[in-house]
């Protein structure tokens, strides 16, 4: 498989949204929100955007507190973390005002376990104007809608949903080193429920099959009834006979 970014409609739309946040006019709010189900390509897209746009990237986790969040931001900005929150906020603000950069926070659902983390992040955004993009699940987007002061700052709401047939072809041609016929590709998309992560897994198996069998192109009939995914087994309770065996 090639390690290349497939420029699907979701990816293009997200990159355009971040650029709009960076180039927004005076008085326009500059926060963004990306949400979607697992496997829709959010984290891969963020990694690409961070590298291309010289962004600041953090991944929230269940152990995050205000102090650890600020420490991670400090580290990403090339600063040494401190013990107190107020000096860290001041240093972060000064750094971002000197050199504005978009801030991306993956797994942002964890932020909403502690209200102060959301408030501190909002303060940093208000003081610097640097775009802040949160990435998480649909439930996070619903929570944000109930927080008026925070929600009004978000001007880019981007949902990653399943990809269409054209994007499936873009994905296959970008990452797969053997050709996948249109019929097999549509079968993969249907079986994966258009989820790009599951489709990539299936394409990896198809590519391996094609190489093993020295096939330049793999068709639906070539693939047959082979499994496409590495799904977990379905454990069913065993019926015991009268002897308990």
Phi and psi in degrees as a GROMACS rama.xvg file:
@    title "Ramachandran Plot"
@    xaxis  label "Phi"
@    yaxis  label "Psi"
@TYPE xy
-81.4122  139.438  UNK-2
-90.765  73.9555  UNK-3
-130.684  154.791  UNK-4
-87.1731  120.771  UNK-5
-80.7198  119.575  UNK-6
-84.7746  75.3788  UNK-7
-77.403  172.477  UNK-8
-61.5674  -37.8483  UNK-9
-59.9065  -46.5204  UNK-10
-63.2343  -47.8224  UNK-11
-61.1341  -40.5918  UNK-12
-66.1608  -39.2135  UNK-13
-68.0518  -45.4239  UNK-14
-61.3047  -39.6245  UNK-15
-64.3223  -37.7647  UNK-16
-65.7454  -41.9504  UNK-17
-66.0357  -40.3705  UNK-18
-62.3936  -38.8262  UNK-19
-61.858  -38.9191  UNK-20
-65.3031  -40.0778  UNK-21
-67.8048  -35.3829  UNK-22
-104.912  19.823  UNK-23
-64.9313  154.658  UNK-24
-78.5287  161.72  UNK-25
-59.5411  132.215  UNK-26
94.3313  -8.83754  UNK-27
-92.7245  131.633  UNK-28
-66.2671  154.892  UNK-29
-130.502  36.2208  UNK-30
-107.98  150.531  UNK-31
-131.029  159.198  UNK-32
-137.766  125.405  UNK-33
-116.035  125.218  UNK-34
-139.428  161.263  UNK-35
168.235  171.288  UNK-36
-70.8526  160.167  UNK-37
-57.5625  140.453  UNK-38
87.1436  4.74886  UNK-39
-86.7603  1.85398  UNK-40
96.1291  14.3656  UNK-41
-64.793  -52.4369  UNK-42
-65.0384  -39.2881  UNK-43
-62.6988  -41.6885  UNK-44
-65.8637  -40.976  UNK-45
-62.8273  -43.9397  UNK-46
-58.8181  -41.8745  UNK-47
-64.8877  -45.2478  UNK-48
-65.0403  -39.9438  UNK-49
-60.6954  -45.234  UNK-50
-67.5646  -41.3097  UNK-51
-73.2198  -34.3093  UNK-52
-106.168  9.31447  UNK-53
54.8711  48.9903  UNK-54
-84.8197  169.273  UNK-55
-103.389  123.978  UNK-56
-119.469  132.665  UNK-57
-132.6  150.647  UNK-58
-118.016  112.857  UNK-59
-66.9208  157.174  UNK-60
-147.422  173.127  UNK-61
-65.1115  -20.0993  UNK-62
-92.2512  -1.83216  UNK-63
-62.6734  139.003  UNK-64
-126.979  178.841  UNK-65
-58.8097  -44.4092  UNK-66
-63.4383  -45.0519  UNK-67
-69.6175  -34.6553  UNK-68
-62.2735  -47.4836  UNK-69
-64.0596  -37.2403  UNK-70
-63.2432  -41.5997  UNK-71
-65.551  -40.7364  UNK-72
-63.7908  -43.0047  UNK-73
-58.0949  -46.9585  UNK-74
-61.2984  -44.5617  UNK-75
-64.1946  -27.4424  UNK-76
-87.7952  2.35997  UNK-77
80.0648  20.5566  UNK-78
-106.721  159.18  UNK-79
-90.2243  124.074  UNK-80
-58.5652  152.759  UNK-81
-118.752  177.136  UNK-82
-88.8399  -23.2102  UNK-83
-109.498  145.838  UNK-84
-69.9144  -44.8118  UNK-85
-58.5336  -47.6604  UNK-86
-63.5135  -31.8952  UNK-87
-69.1844  -42.305  UNK-88
-59.7818  -43.6039  UNK-89
-60.7274  -44.3141  UNK-90
-66.5576  -40.5444  UNK-91
-63.8296  -44.7748  UNK-92
-61.435  -45.5325  UNK-93
-61.7477  -41.7588  UNK-94
-66.1752  -43.6209  UNK-95
-74.1885  -27.707  UNK-96
-73.1144  -33.5577  UNK-97
-71.929  -37.8587  UNK-98
-140.908  88.5242  UNK-99
-61.0716  132.264  UNK-100
-143.23  143.56  UNK-101
-67.7977  140.675  UNK-102
-110.139  123.298  UNK-103
-112.674  130.388  UNK-104
-125.528  106.601  UNK-105
-81.5774  159.566  UNK-106
53.9277  41.3302  UNK-107
-66.903  -10.4628  UNK-108
-52.8001  -33.8236  UNK-109
-66.3059  -23.2668  UNK-110
-60.7463  -31.6002  UNK-111
-86.7343  8.16543  UNK-112
-81.945  -15.8006  UNK-113
-140.497  110.418  UNK-114
-57.5293  -33.1685  UNK-115
-64.3386  -31.1672  UNK-116
-64.3539  -41.9764  UNK-117
-63.8068  -42.5177  UNK-118
-65.0262  -41.5062  UNK-119
-65.9518  -42.1495  UNK-120
-62.4402  -40.0915  UNK-121
-64.152  -38.6253  UNK-122
-62.1057  -44.5942  UNK-123
-61.586  -43.3078  UNK-124
-62.9164  -46.5595  UNK-125
-61.1558  -36.7445  UNK-126
-82.0692  -25.3514  UNK-127
-108.03  -31.1974  UNK-128
77.3888  0.944679  UNK-129
-66.8613  135.965  UNK-130
-58.87  137.156  UNK-131
-121.806  123.754  UNK-132
-118.63  120.903  UNK-133
-97.4166  143.522  UNK-134
-128.712  128.062  UNK-135
-169.252  -156.974  UNK-136
-96.005  171.95  UNK-137
-60.8562  -34.9436  UNK-138
-60.8597  -35.246  UNK-139
-64.329  -42.4483  UNK-140
-60.3207  -38.0042  UNK-141
-65.6961  -41.0982  UNK-142
-63.645  -41.8739  UNK-143
-62.811  -36.575  UNK-144
-61.5409  -23.6429  UNK-145
-86.6567  -6.74184  UNK-146
-105.554  91.0494  UNK-147
-55.8401  -47.002  UNK-148
-62.2914  -34.7973  UNK-149
-82.6426  -44.0593  UNK-150
-62.4039  -35.14  UNK-151
-68.1265  -17.9277  UNK-152
-81.1304  -13.7746  UNK-153
-90.6599  115.835  UNK-154
-110.928  -6.76443  UNK-155
-125.119  108.859  UNK-156
-109.622  110.661  UNK-157
-120.068  121.193  UNK-158
-105.427  132.237  UNK-159
-95.4255  115.998  UNK-160
-116.712  -178.574  UNK-161
-59.9162  151.523  UNK-162
-89.4056  153.65  UNK-163
-89.5006  -177.395  UNK-164
-63.0067  -38.8782  UNK-165
-65.0785  -41.5602  UNK-166
-68.6907  -32.8335  UNK-167
-62.0402  -40.729  UNK-168
-66.2768  -41.2986  UNK-169
-59.2133  -43.8769  UNK-170
-62.031  -49.9258  UNK-171
-61.0764  -45.6859  UNK-172
-68.8099  -24.9492  UNK-173
-82.105  -44.2059  UNK-174
-105.713  -22.6754  UNK-175
-94.7907  135.65  UNK-176
-94.5243  2.78709  UNK-177
-123.752  152.449  UNK-178
-75.8809  140.079  UNK-179
-113.241  123.141  UNK-180
-62.8865  159.068  UNK-181
-59.7473  -40.1352  UNK-182
-64.4259  -44.7729  UNK-183
-67.9925  -37.8615  UNK-184
-63.3607  -41.6607  UNK-185
-68.3567  -34.3417  UNK-186
-63.0219  -44.1488  UNK-187
-60.5988  -46.3242  UNK-188
-62.2831  -40.9251  UNK-189
-66.423  -46.4107  UNK-190
-66.0654  -30.554  UNK-191
-88.482  2.0961  UNK-192
55.1644  35.6436  UNK-193
64.3369  16.733  UNK-194
-82.6455  120.144  UNK-195
-65.9043  -31.6728  UNK-196
-65.9357  -45.7826  UNK-197
-68.7954  -34.6862  UNK-198
-64.1959  -40.1116  UNK-199
-63.5597  -40.2506  UNK-200
-60.147  -45.8359  UNK-201
-64.037  -40.8413  UNK-202
-64.2634  -34.122  UNK-203
-63.3622  -41.1463  UNK-204
-68.2918  -39.4859  UNK-205
-65.3745  -41.3966  UNK-206
-61.5899  -44.1565  UNK-207
-62.2935  -41.369  UNK-208
-62.7909  -43.6162  UNK-209
-63.204  -42.4647  UNK-210
-65.7899  -44.1074  UNK-211
-59.4307  -36.9857  UNK-212
-99.4186  10.5625  UNK-213
53.4057  46.1596  UNK-214
-101.199  130.075  UNK-215
-75.0525  -35.6031  UNK-216
-134.667  138.782  UNK-217
-109.111  125.74  UNK-218
-103.555  172.993  UNK-219
-61.8417  -40.5882  UNK-220
-69.3364  -34.206  UNK-221
-59.7321  -42.7348  UNK-222
-73.9124  -35.6045  UNK-223
63.974  -135.082  UNK-224
-104.856  23.7449  UNK-225
-65.3184  153.144  UNK-226
-77.87  144.644  UNK-227
-94.8806  -24.6042  UNK-228
-124.085  168.14  UNK-229
-103.338  60.9259  UNK-230
-76.2778  155.4  UNK-231
-72.2606  151.625  UNK-232
-69.1882  155.633  UNK-233
-97.5692  103.487  UNK-234
-80.8298  117.952  UNK-235
-110.061  141.474  UNK-236
-64.0339  136.388  UNK-237
-82.728  138.756  UNK-238
-79.0396  127.733  UNK-239
-90.163  140.369  UNK-240
-83.3409  179.269  UNK-241
-63.2997  -22.5109  UNK-242
-87.046  1.28217  UNK-243
80.2017  13.2867  UNK-244
